[in-house]
């Protein structure tokens, strides 16, 4: 073969190799761009979701209040037996002083509706907590009712035609007069966290749901944490490798993927109908959630135990330690960071579950926080579900606010898990 033909062949081979190299680089670039695009899309969708929730729920973190002076007249206030006073009469007297024209025009009832329907209880509690006589005046910051709260927050637009507006022009003008007199404020809504549920959005809060979720998670932790660790330790360290243990491992992995509503049906059939445990109680809710959390804790614990180097076990056995001492004194303490991380992640998942709690009745209308694990209660996810199903406009914002509170708890629990892993983890 001549030198010219060999040179031509080498040139063609070089060009082909260059084309293949460029094709590989182009494929690598496309794959990298696909990954960046997928991450960007996921972050974008997550950002849109969070922005939408914040946009819909930020108004619930403030509440319109009206400063009112309530006169204690002899006609309405019983100084000898204050508890038997006519508290609605006290409210009527206060609104009559603010709107004297409403008394003549017969609109006093409409003016009292500026304040929340529970104003009588706010006045009663304030008077009973103090030492008041006839002729005294009680000044309170009272939550405004939901329509006026929505008006003050701009949800109800003043430029909307009167026939399409929840408040007519006279009612809007009456509220604007309170604003001009400096009697209207909009502080942070602490009641969202410290009030229990209510039929009235302006005073509804998450206190009962937060306490109920705490009790349910406490029961879930007390059951699933020790049982999960013991089961994982046995399967990983003591159980023989045979078909039975293989079947158990497969079933545990499958249970981690079972829909949560199945566990709710199991709790309804077993805990409520067979054992007769109290309905809507955090005890039952925690037991159902523990069934869901157990597979996650077992899988995480086994992974943490496997991560402990075999040399640790061999060294402990070599100095005369028993199998029990090796596990309790060396392996489990070294695997604890991974175990705690898996446990917290499992509890965070349980905190956000709704379907099983709905099936065992933890969506009842409860107006006070539970006093224990046997009292009827709601939980954060079910409270959000209840508010989302309510027709009042004020519950729309509170639904989004409840989601933000729930996300805050979930993010906090995951942050604790990350902190514990980084703080306690040992690298081999």
C-alpha positions as CSV (number, residue, x, y, z in Angstrom):
1,X,0.0,0.0,0.0
2,X,1.4,3.4,-1.0
3,X,2.2,6.1,1.5
4,X,-0.5,8.3,0.0
5,X,-3.2,5.8,0.5
6,X,-2.1,5.1,4.1
7,X,-2.1,8.8,4.8
8,X,-5.6,9.2,3.4
9,X,-6.8,6.2,5.5
10,X,-5.3,7.7,8.6
11,X,-7.0,11.0,7.9
12,X,-10.4,9.3,7.4
13,X,-10.0,7.4,10.6
14,X,-9.0,10.6,12.4
15,X,-12.0,12.4,11.1
16,X,-14.3,9.5,12.1
17,X,-12.8,9.5,15.6
18,X,-13.3,13.2,15.8
19,X,-16.9,12.9,14.8
20,X,-17.5,10.2,17.4
21,X,-15.8,12.4,20.1
22,X,-18.0,15.3,19.2
23,X,-21.1,13.1,19.2
24,X,-20.2,11.9,22.7
25,X,-19.6,15.4,23.9
26,X,-22.9,16.5,22.4
27,X,-24.7,13.6,24.1
28,X,-23.0,14.5,27.4
29,X,-24.1,18.1,27.0
30,X,-27.7,17.2,26.2
31,X,-27.8,14.8,29.2
32,X,-26.5,17.6,31.4
33,X,-29.0,20.1,30.0
34,X,-31.8,17.6,30.5
35,X,-30.9,17.2,34.2
36,X,-30.6,21.0,34.7
37,X,-34.0,21.4,32.9
38,X,-35.6,18.8,35.1
39,X,-34.3,20.3,38.3
40,X,-35.3,23.8,37.1
41,X,-38.8,22.6,36.3
42,X,-39.2,20.9,39.7
43,X,-37.9,23.9,41.6
44,X,-40.1,26.2,39.5
45,X,-43.3,24.1,40.2
46,X,-42.4,23.9,43.9
47,X,-41.9,27.6,43.9
48,X,-45.2,28.3,42.2
49,X,-46.9,26.0,44.8
50,X,-45.4,27.7,47.8
51,X,-45.9,31.2,46.3
52,X,-49.6,30.3,45.7
53,X,-50.0,29.1,49.3
54,X,-48.3,32.1,50.8
55,X,-50.4,34.4,48.6
56,X,-53.6,32.8,49.7
57,X,-52.7,32.4,53.4
58,X,-50.6,35.5,54.4
59,X,-53.7,37.5,55.3
60,X,-54.8,35.0,57.9
61,X,-51.7,35.8,60.0
62,X,-53.2,39.2,60.8
63,X,-56.6,39.9,62.2
64,X,-58.7,43.1,62.1
65,X,-59.6,44.4,65.6
66,X,-61.9,47.1,66.7
67,X,-61.3,49.1,69.9
68,X,-64.6,49.5,71.7
69,X,-65.5,51.0,75.1
70,X,-68.2,48.9,76.8
71,X,-70.2,50.9,79.4
72,X,-71.5,48.8,82.3
73,X,-75.0,50.3,82.9
74,X,-77.4,49.3,85.5
75,X,-79.8,48.0,82.9
76,X,-77.3,45.5,81.5
77,X,-74.7,44.8,84.2
78,X,-75.6,43.0,87.4
79,X,-72.9,44.0,89.9
80,X,-74.0,41.6,92.5
81,X,-74.0,38.6,90.2
82,X,-71.9,39.6,87.2
83,X,-72.2,36.2,85.5
84,X,-75.9,36.8,85.1
85,X,-75.5,40.1,83.3
86,X,-77.0,40.9,79.9
87,X,-73.8,40.9,77.9
88,X,-75.5,41.5,74.6
89,X,-77.1,44.5,76.2
90,X,-73.7,45.8,77.1
91,X,-72.6,45.4,73.5
92,X,-75.7,47.2,72.3
93,X,-75.0,50.1,74.6
94,X,-71.4,50.4,73.4
95,X,-72.4,50.4,69.7
96,X,-75.2,52.8,70.4
97,X,-72.7,55.3,71.8
98,X,-70.5,54.9,68.7
99,X,-73.4,55.0,66.2
100,X,-76.2,57.1,67.7
101,X,-77.9,57.4,64.4
102,X,-78.3,53.6,64.2
103,X,-80.6,53.6,67.2
104,X,-83.0,56.1,65.5
105,X,-82.8,54.3,62.2
106,X,-83.2,50.8,63.6
107,X,-79.8,49.7,62.3
108,X,-78.2,48.9,65.7
109,X,-78.3,45.2,65.1
110,X,-76.4,45.7,61.9
111,X,-73.8,47.8,63.6
112,X,-73.2,45.1,66.3
113,X,-72.5,42.7,63.5
114,X,-69.2,44.6,62.9
115,X,-67.9,42.7,65.9
116,X,-67.4,39.0,66.1
117,X,-70.4,37.1,67.3
118,X,-68.4,35.9,70.3
119,X,-67.9,39.5,71.6
120,X,-70.2,38.8,74.5
121,X,-67.8,36.2,75.8
122,X,-64.8,38.5,75.4
123,X,-66.7,41.1,77.5
124,X,-67.9,38.6,80.0
125,X,-64.4,37.2,80.6
126,X,-62.8,40.6,80.9
127,X,-65.4,41.8,83.4
128,X,-65.3,38.7,85.5
129,X,-61.5,38.9,85.6
130,X,-61.6,42.4,87.0
131,X,-63.3,44.4,89.7
132,X,-65.9,46.5,88.0
133,X,-68.9,48.5,89.3
134,X,-71.9,50.0,87.6
135,X,-70.9,53.0,85.6
136,X,-67.4,51.7,84.8
137,X,-66.2,51.3,81.2
138,X,-64.3,48.3,79.8
139,X,-62.1,49.0,76.8
140,X,-61.3,46.0,74.6
141,X,-59.7,45.2,71.3
142,X,-62.4,42.9,69.8
143,X,-61.9,40.9,66.6
144,X,-64.0,42.2,63.7
145,X,-66.5,39.7,62.1
146,X,-65.3,37.9,58.9
147,X,-67.0,40.2,56.3
148,X,-65.5,43.4,57.8
149,X,-62.1,41.6,58.3
150,X,-62.2,40.7,54.6
151,X,-63.1,44.4,53.8
152,X,-60.2,45.7,55.8
153,X,-57.8,43.3,54.1
154,X,-59.0,44.2,50.6
155,X,-60.6,40.9,49.8
156,X,-63.9,42.6,49.5
157,X,-63.4,45.3,47.0
158,X,-65.1,48.7,47.6
159,X,-65.4,49.3,43.9
160,X,-67.5,46.1,43.4
161,X,-71.2,46.9,42.6
162,X,-73.2,46.9,45.8
163,X,-75.5,44.1,44.6
164,X,-72.5,41.9,44.2
165,X,-70.9,42.8,47.4
166,X,-71.3,41.1,50.8
167,X,-71.6,44.5,52.6
168,X,-73.8,47.3,51.3
169,X,-72.6,50.9,51.1
170,X,-74.1,51.8,54.5
171,X,-72.2,49.0,56.2
172,X,-69.0,50.0,54.4
173,X,-69.4,53.6,55.5
174,X,-70.0,52.6,59.1
175,X,-66.8,50.6,59.1
176,X,-64.9,53.4,57.4
177,X,-66.0,55.8,60.2
178,X,-64.4,53.5,62.7
179,X,-61.2,53.5,60.6
180,X,-61.2,57.3,60.6
181,X,-61.6,57.5,64.3
182,X,-58.5,55.3,64.8
183,X,-60.5,52.4,66.4
184,X,-59.4,49.8,63.8
185,X,-56.1,47.9,64.0
186,X,-54.7,44.9,62.3
187,X,-52.2,43.2,64.6
188,X,-50.6,39.8,64.3
189,X,-53.1,37.0,64.6
190,X,-51.9,35.1,67.7
191,X,-55.3,33.5,67.9
192,X,-54.4,31.4,64.8
193,X,-52.0,29.4,67.1
194,X,-53.7,29.7,70.5
195,X,-57.4,29.5,69.7
196,X,-59.3,26.3,69.1
197,X,-61.6,25.7,66.2
198,X,-64.7,27.8,65.8
199,X,-67.6,28.3,63.4
200,X,-66.5,31.9,63.0
201,X,-63.3,32.4,60.9
202,X,-62.2,35.5,62.8
203,X,-61.6,33.5,66.0
204,X,-60.8,30.0,64.7
205,X,-57.4,28.7,65.4
206,X,-55.1,25.7,65.3
207,X,-54.6,25.1,69.1
208,X,-56.7,22.0,69.3
209,X,-55.1,20.6,66.1
210,X,-51.6,21.3,67.2
211,X,-52.1,19.6,70.6
212,X,-53.9,16.7,69.0
213,X,-51.1,16.2,66.5
214,X,-48.6,16.3,69.4
215,X,-50.4,13.6,71.4
216,X,-50.8,11.4,68.3
217,X,-47.1,11.7,67.4
218,X,-46.2,11.0,71.0
219,X,-48.2,7.8,71.0
220,X,-46.7,6.9,67.5
221,X,-43.2,7.5,68.7
222,X,-43.6,5.5,72.0
223,X,-44.9,2.5,70.0
224,X,-42.9,2.6,66.7
225,X,-39.5,3.7,68.0
226,X,-38.7,0.8,70.4
227,X,-40.6,-1.8,68.4
228,X,-38.9,-0.7,65.1
229,X,-35.4,-0.8,66.7
230,X,-36.0,-4.2,68.2
231,X,-37.4,-5.7,65.1
232,X,-34.6,-4.3,62.9
233,X,-31.9,-5.4,65.4
234,X,-33.3,-9.0,65.4
235,X,-33.6,-9.2,61.6
236,X,-30.1,-7.7,61.0
237,X,-28.1,-9.2,63.9
238,X,-29.8,-12.4,65.1
239,X,-32.3,-13.8,62.6
240,X,-31.0,-16.7,60.4
241,X,-31.1,-16.2,56.7
242,X,-33.8,-18.5,55.4
243,X,-37.1,-18.2,53.5
244,X,-39.1,-17.0,56.5
245,X,-36.8,-14.1,57.2
246,X,-36.7,-13.3,53.4
247,X,-40.5,-13.3,53.4
248,X,-40.6,-11.0,56.4
249,X,-38.1,-8.6,54.8
250,X,-40.1,-8.5,51.5
251,X,-43.3,-7.8,53.4
252,X,-41.7,-5.0,55.5
253,X,-40.5,-3.3,52.3
254,X,-44.0,-3.7,50.7
255,X,-45.7,-2.3,53.8
256,X,-43.7,0.9,53.4
257,X,-45.4,1.4,50.0
258,X,-49.0,0.5,51.1
259,X,-51.4,3.5,50.7
260,X,-52.1,5.2,54.0
261,X,-55.9,4.8,53.7
262,X,-55.4,1.0,54.1
263,X,-53.9,1.6,57.5
264,X,-56.9,3.8,58.3
265,X,-59.3,1.0,57.4
266,X,-57.3,-1.4,59.5
267,X,-57.5,1.0,62.5
268,X,-61.2,1.5,62.0
269,X,-61.8,-2.3,61.9
270,X,-59.5,-3.4,64.6
271,X,-59.0,-0.5,67.1
272,X,-62.5,0.9,67.0
273,X,-64.8,-1.9,66.1
274,X,-63.1,-4.9,67.8
275,X,-61.3,-3.3,70.7
276,X,-63.8,-0.5,71.2
277,X,-61.2,2.3,71.7
278,X,-62.6,5.9,71.8
279,X,-63.3,7.4,68.4
280,X,-61.4,10.6,67.4
281,X,-58.9,10.0,70.2
282,X,-55.2,10.7,69.7
283,X,-54.5,7.3,71.2
284,X,-56.1,5.6,68.2
285,X,-54.6,8.1,65.8
286,X,-51.1,7.5,67.2
287,X,-51.6,3.7,67.0
288,X,-52.6,3.9,63.3
289,X,-49.7,6.2,62.5
290,X,-47.3,3.9,64.3
291,X,-48.4,1.1,61.9
292,X,-47.4,3.4,59.0
293,X,-44.2,4.5,60.5
294,X,-42.9,1.1,61.6
295,X,-41.7,-0.1,58.1
296,X,-39.8,3.2,57.6
297,X,-38.1,3.0,61.0
298,X,-37.2,-0.7,60.5
299,X,-35.7,-0.1,57.1
300,X,-33.7,3.0,58.3
301,X,-32.5,1.1,61.4
302,X,-31.3,-1.9,59.4
303,X,-29.5,0.4,57.0
304,X,-27.8,2.2,59.9
305,X,-26.8,-1.2,61.4
306,X,-25.3,-2.3,58.1
307,X,-23.3,0.9,58.0
308,X,-21.4,0.0,61.1
309,X,-18.1,-1.6,60.0
310,X,-17.7,-5.4,60.8
311,X,-14.4,-4.6,62.4
312,X,-16.3,-3.1,65.4
313,X,-18.2,-6.3,66.0
314,X,-15.0,-8.4,65.5
315,X,-13.0,-6.3,67.9
316,X,-15.7,-6.5,70.6
317,X,-16.0,-10.2,70.2
318,X,-12.3,-10.6,70.2
319,X,-12.0,-9.0,73.7
320,X,-14.6,-11.4,75.1
321,X,-17.9,-9.4,74.7
322,X,-21.1,-11.4,74.2
323,X,-23.3,-10.9,71.2
324,X,-25.7,-8.9,73.4
325,X,-22.9,-6.6,74.6
326,X,-21.6,-6.1,71.1
327,X,-25.1,-4.9,69.9
328,X,-26.1,-2.8,72.9
329,X,-22.7,-1.3,73.8
330,X,-21.1,-0.7,70.4
331,X,-23.3,-1.3,67.3
332,X,-26.5,0.5,68.4
333,X,-24.7,3.6,69.8
334,X,-22.8,3.9,66.5
335,X,-25.9,3.4,64.4
336,X,-27.9,5.9,66.5
337,X,-27.5,8.9,64.2
338,X,-29.0,7.0,61.3
339,X,-31.7,5.5,63.5
340,X,-32.8,9.0,64.8
341,X,-32.8,10.4,61.3
342,X,-35.0,7.6,60.0
343,X,-37.3,8.0,63.0
344,X,-37.7,11.7,62.6
345,X,-38.4,11.4,58.8
346,X,-41.0,8.7,59.6
347,X,-42.7,10.9,62.2
348,X,-42.7,13.9,59.8
349,X,-44.4,11.7,57.2
350,X,-47.0,10.6,59.8
351,X,-47.6,14.2,60.8
352,X,-48.8,15.0,57.3
353,X,-51.1,12.0,56.9
354,X,-54.8,12.8,56.5
355,X,-56.7,9.7,55.1
356,X,-56.2,7.3,58.1
357,X,-57.1,10.1,60.6
358,X,-60.3,10.8,58.7
359,X,-61.3,7.2,58.8
360,X,-61.0,7.0,62.6
361,X,-63.0,10.2,63.1
362,X,-60.3,12.8,63.9
363,X,-62.1,15.4,61.8
364,X,-64.8,16.2,64.3
365,X,-65.7,19.8,65.3
366,X,-63.8,20.2,68.5
367,X,-63.9,23.6,70.2
368,X,-61.3,23.0,72.9
369,X,-57.8,21.3,72.9
370,X,-57.8,17.7,74.2
371,X,-56.8,17.1,77.7
372,X,-55.1,13.8,77.0
373,X,-54.8,11.0,74.6
374,X,-58.3,9.7,75.3
375,X,-60.1,12.9,74.5
376,X,-61.7,13.7,71.1
377,X,-59.4,15.8,69.0
378,X,-58.4,16.8,65.5
379,X,-54.9,17.0,63.9
380,X,-53.3,19.5,61.7
381,X,-54.0,17.8,58.4
382,X,-57.6,17.0,59.3
383,X,-58.1,20.6,60.6
384,X,-56.9,21.9,57.2
385,X,-59.4,19.5,55.5
386,X,-62.3,20.8,57.7
387,X,-61.5,24.4,56.9
388,X,-61.1,23.7,53.2
389,X,-64.6,22.3,53.3
390,X,-66.1,25.3,55.1
391,X,-68.2,27.8,53.0
392,X,-67.1,31.0,54.8
393,X,-64.7,33.2,52.9
394,X,-62.4,33.6,55.9
395,X,-61.6,29.9,56.0
396,X,-60.0,30.1,52.6
397,X,-57.1,32.1,53.9
398,X,-57.0,30.0,57.1
399,X,-56.7,26.8,55.1
400,X,-53.6,28.1,53.3
401,X,-52.3,29.4,56.6
402,X,-52.8,26.0,58.2
403,X,-50.8,24.4,55.3
404,X,-48.0,26.9,55.9
405,X,-48.0,26.0,59.7
406,X,-47.9,22.3,58.8
407,X,-45.1,22.8,56.3
408,X,-43.2,24.7,59.0
409,X,-43.4,21.8,61.4
410,X,-42.3,19.4,58.6
411,X,-39.4,21.5,57.6
412,X,-38.4,21.9,61.2
413,X,-38.5,18.1,61.8
414,X,-36.4,17.4,58.6
415,X,-33.9,20.1,59.7
416,X,-33.5,18.4,63.1
417,X,-32.9,15.1,61.3
418,X,-30.2,16.7,59.1
419,X,-28.6,18.4,62.1
420,X,-28.5,15.2,64.1
421,X,-27.0,13.3,61.2
422,X,-24.3,15.9,60.7
423,X,-23.6,16.3,64.4
424,X,-23.5,12.6,65.4
425,X,-22.5,10.8,62.3
426,X,-19.1,9.1,62.2
427,X,-17.2,8.5,59.0
428,X,-15.2,5.3,58.7
